[in-house]
């Protein structure tokens, strides 16, 4: 008997988690489509440079104002490219600051640069907001090296040192937090779009397959009677024209919903009250009987639409795949908590109709599952094919 591996010590488990997090950060790509240079960046650079000029004029301890202003310009100018090239902006600005501080240490000069260089805090934010993981780690290392050197040059107190580190780490953390929030929002939008695409795919399949199947059956029947009963062929053509017109109307309605602006008056979705439109008999197809009973008032709109689409797809499948079928029985029964749909046909099950891998059955199963219900389709005990769906009255629980 094999013995189970002993549990890892806490410190080792924590180390593995930290290592995993660092690897994930290192592999993090840049955010997609970062905004380019905007007027706010130019305004920020202009304000900081104007502040530098005023401060240079007012300060009396500066030994070489032109050199100081030139260094400040090199430090602040990369703010203009902080979104599109965050690591390059950090490298240029903080490399310049580091070179200035090293020169001050070697020369024994305790005169610092202008206060306007505090604008480089924005670069720490931009590095974690717009940079890739490798860029953020590399840029943070450059910033930390400069912080060590500048505090050697200025000999600040421990409290000031801690405060300086805290300012830069807070700016970096703020950039990472906003980046995570934007990523989460983008992911939620993409998931909503995917769900909407699935819903549209199901609706298009259910609607088009139902009407086109009816048109195909009518066309087959019309071709069969065209030579012997021309007058009946004309009737069949009229039915085909009507079905095609309804299909075109529903397609235009759906396209109109997709193209409509916010606040448009959308067409109502079909529900239980519209099931009667599926009853009757198409030329050459089985008779469809619809029976409604129980409590079917005040159903959730989503449940009503699902019942209609499930019935529509079941009737379409029966007309298409149930060989020798003469009758399709649709029964909808509602009670205080749920609604049950049963669709039976008396045909011989074909191998194509019995396959659960078709898009029709997949879409039907997804509809029922999304609403917190159950779905089953298969051969019935008495012959033919049965579809059963059980849906909660109020839809999926929240």
N, C-alpha and C positions, 0 to 999 in steps of 0.2 A: 504494500500500500504506500503510495507516494505521500509524503508529508507536505503540508502547505507551507509556502514561503513565509518567513517571519515578517511581521509588519515593519515598515521603515521607521526609524527614529524621527521624531518631529522635526529636528533641525535639518535632517537630510530631506525630508518631504518638503519643508519650506524652501530649501535650496533648489530642489527640482522645480518647484512652482515659480520661483524667481527667475531661474534660467529659462524656463518656457516663456515667461512673460517678456524677458529681454529679447529672446529670439523672435517672438511675434512682433515686438516693436521694431526690431532691426529689419524685418521683412515687410513692414507696412509700406504700401506704395503711396505716391502722392495723391491727394484728392483730385478727382477728375474735373477738368475744365475750370481751373482757378481763374478768377477775374484778373484782367490785365491792369495796367496803370489807370487809376481813376483820379479825378480832380482832387479828392481828399488827400491823396499821397503828395501831390504837388503843393497843396496848401500847407500840409504838415512840414514839408521840407522848407518851404518859404518862410513860415513862421519861426522855425528853429534857427534858420540862418540869420533872419532879421534880429532875433534875440541875441545871437552870437555877436553880431556887429555892435549892437547897443552895449552889451556887457563888456566887449573888448575896449570900447571907447571909455566906459566908466571906470574900469578897473585900472588902478595905478601900479599894481605890482607886476604887470606883464612886461617882460624884457623885450620881446620881439612880437609885436602884434600881427604883422603879416604872416609869419610862420605859424602862429597859433591859429589864426583864421583859416589858413590853408589846410592845416591838420583837421580842424573842425569840419571844414567843407568835405574833405575826403571821408570823414567818419559819418556824416549825416546824408550825403548824397545817395548812398545805396538804399536808403529808405524808399526811394522811388521805385525800386525793383524788388521790394520785400516779398511780394506775392508770387511773382513769376520765377525769381531766382533767390529763394530764402537763404540757402547755404552760402552762395557767393556774396550776398549782402552782409551776412554775419562775418564771413572770413575777411572781407575788405575792411569793414568798420573796426572789428576787434583786433585785427592784425595791426592796423594803424595805431589804435589805442595802446596795444602792447609795446609797439616800437617806441612810441612817445614815452611811456613809463620806464622802459629800459634805459632810454637816453637820460631821463631825469635821474634815475638811480646812479648811473655812471658819472653824471655831471654834478651830483649832489644838489640838484635843483628841487626845492620843495614847492615850487609854484605849479599848481594843477591847471588843467584845461578849464574851459568855460563850462558853466552849469548846463548849457544847452545840450551837452552830449548825453544828458539823461534820457534824451529821446531814443537812445539805442535800446531801451527797455521794449520798445515796439518790435525790435528785431527778434528778441527772445520769444515774444508772443507769435510772430509770423512764422518763426522756424518750426514750431510745433503745430501751428494751424495749417500751414501750406506745404511743409517739407515732407519728404519721404522719411521713413524710420531711420535709415542710415544717415541721412542729412541731419535729422534732429539730434541723433547721438553725437555725430561729429561736431556739429555746431555748438552743442552744449559743452563739449570738452573744450572747445576754443574759448567759450565765455568763461568757464571755470578757471582756465589757465590765466586769463587776463585778470580775473578777480584776485587771484593770489598775488600776481605781480603788482597790481595797482595798490594793494594794501601794504605791500612792502615799500613801495615808493612813498606813500603818504603816512605810514605808521599810524593807522587809525586804531581806535580802541576796539576791544573784542565785541562790544555791543554794536558798534557801527559796522564791523565786519559781518556779524550775523545778520544785521538789517539789510546790508547790501545783497548778501546771498539770498535772503528771503524775498527781496523785491524781484530778483531775476527768476527765481524758481516759481514765484507766484505768477509772473507773466507767462512763463512756459506752461504752467499747469492750466492757466486760463485758456491759452491757445489750444491745448490738448482737449479740454472739456468742451469748448465750442466746436472743435473738429468732431468729437464723438457725437455731440448732439446733432450736428448737420448730417453725419453718416447715418445715424439712427433714423432721422427724418427721411432721408433719401431712400433708405431700405424700406421703411413703412410705405412710402409712395409707390415704390416698385412692386411691393407685395399687393397693394391695392389694385394696381394696374394689372397684375397677373390674374388676380381674382376676377376682375372685370372682363379680361380677355376670355377666361374660361366660361364665364356666364354668357358672354356674347356668342362664343362658339357653340354652347349648348342650345341657346335660343335659335341661332341660325340653322343648326342641324335639325332641331325639332321642327321648325317651321317649314324650311325648304324641303326636307325629306318627306314630310307629310303631304304637302301639296304636289310636289313633283311626282311622288309615287302614285297619287290619284290621277294625275295627268297621264302618266305612262299606262296605267290600267285602262283608262278611258280610250287612249289611242289604240291600244291593242284590241279592245272591243270594237272600236269604230272600223279598224281594218278588217276585222272578221265579218262584219255585217255590211260592209260597203257595197259588195257586189250583189248580195241577195236582198238587202233591205236598205236602199239608198236613203229613205226617209229617216230611218233610225240613225244612220251615219250622221245626218245633219244634226240630230238631237245630241249625239255624242260630241260633235264639234262645238255645239253651244255650251255643253257642260265643261269641255276643255277650256274654252274661252273664259268662262266664269272663274274656273279654278286658277287659270293663269293671271287673271285680273286681280284676284284676291291675293295671290302670291306677290305680285308686283306691288300692291298696296301695302302689304305688311313689310316688304323689303324697304320701300320708301319711308315708311314710318320709322323703322329701325335706323336707317341711315340718317333720317331727320333728327332722331334722338342723339345720335353720335355727333352730328354737326351743330346741334342747337347750342346756343349760348346759355350761360347760367341764367336761371329764372324762366326758361322757356316752358311752354305748356306741353308737357309730355303726354303722349297717348296712354290711357290706362292699360295695364297688363291684363290678359285674359285670366279668368278665374273659374270657380265651380259653376257659376251661372251660365258660362259659355260652353259647357260640356255638351249641351243639346245640339250645338252646331256640328259635332262629330257624329251624331246619330244619322241613321238612314242607310242607303245602299247605293254604292257606286256601280256603274255598269260593269258587269263581270266580276264584281267583288262581293264579299260577304256582307250580310245585314249587320249593322251595328246598333245595338240596343243600349240605352243609357238609363240607369236606375239610380236615383238619389234618395236617400232616406236618413233619418236621424237628425242630429243637430249640426246643421251646416251653415248657420248664420254667424256673422261676426268672426269669420276665420281670418287669420293673419293674411295680408295680401301676398306675402311670399309663399305661404302654404297653398293658397288658392291658385296662384300661378304655377306652382310645382305640380299640383294635382292635374291641372289642365295639360301641361307639357308631358307629364308621365302618361296620361291617357292618350294624348295625341301620338306619342311615339309608339305606344303599345298597339294602337289601331293601325298605324303605318306598318309596323313589323308584321302584324297579322295579315294585312293585305298583300304584303310583299313576299312573305316566307311561308305562311300557313297554306299548304297545298290542300285543295279540295275543301277549304273552309267555307261554310255557309252562314255562320253566325259568330259574331263577337259580342260578348256580354260584358258590359261595363257596369260596375256597381261601386257606389261610394256611400259609405256609412259613417256617420259622425256621432260621437258621444261627447261627454263633458270635457274629456281630456285629449282625445286623439281622433284622427280621421283615418279610415282604412279604405284603400283603393284595391279593387280586384278586377282584373281583365282576363277573361277566358275566351278562347276560341276552340272550335271543334274540328280544326284541320289536322292534317298529318304534319308532324314537325320535320322540317328539313334540316339538313346538316348545317347550312349557313345560318338559318334562323336560330338554331340552338347554340351557336357559338357565343360564349360570353365575352369574347374579345373585341366585338364590334364597338364602334364609337357610340352607337345608340344606347346599348346597355350600360356602357361605362358612364355616359352622361346621366342616365337615369339613376344609377347607383350613387353618383356624386351628388345629385340633387337631393336625394333622400338623406344622405349622410350629413350634408351641410345644414339641414334643418333638424338634425337630431333624431331622424327616423331610421327605419329599416327598409330594406328592399330585397326582394327575391324574385327570380325569374327562372322558369324551367318547365319541363313536361309535367302535366297534371296527371293524377292517378287515373282519371276516366278518359284519358286521351286528349290530345290537343296541347296547347301551351297556356301557362298561367303566369300572370304578373301580379305580385302582391307588394303593396307599399303601405307602411304604417307611419303616419306623420303626427307629431304633436300639434294641437290646434294653434298654439302661439308661436310655433317655429322653434328654432334652436334656443336652448336656455342661455342666458347671458351670465 
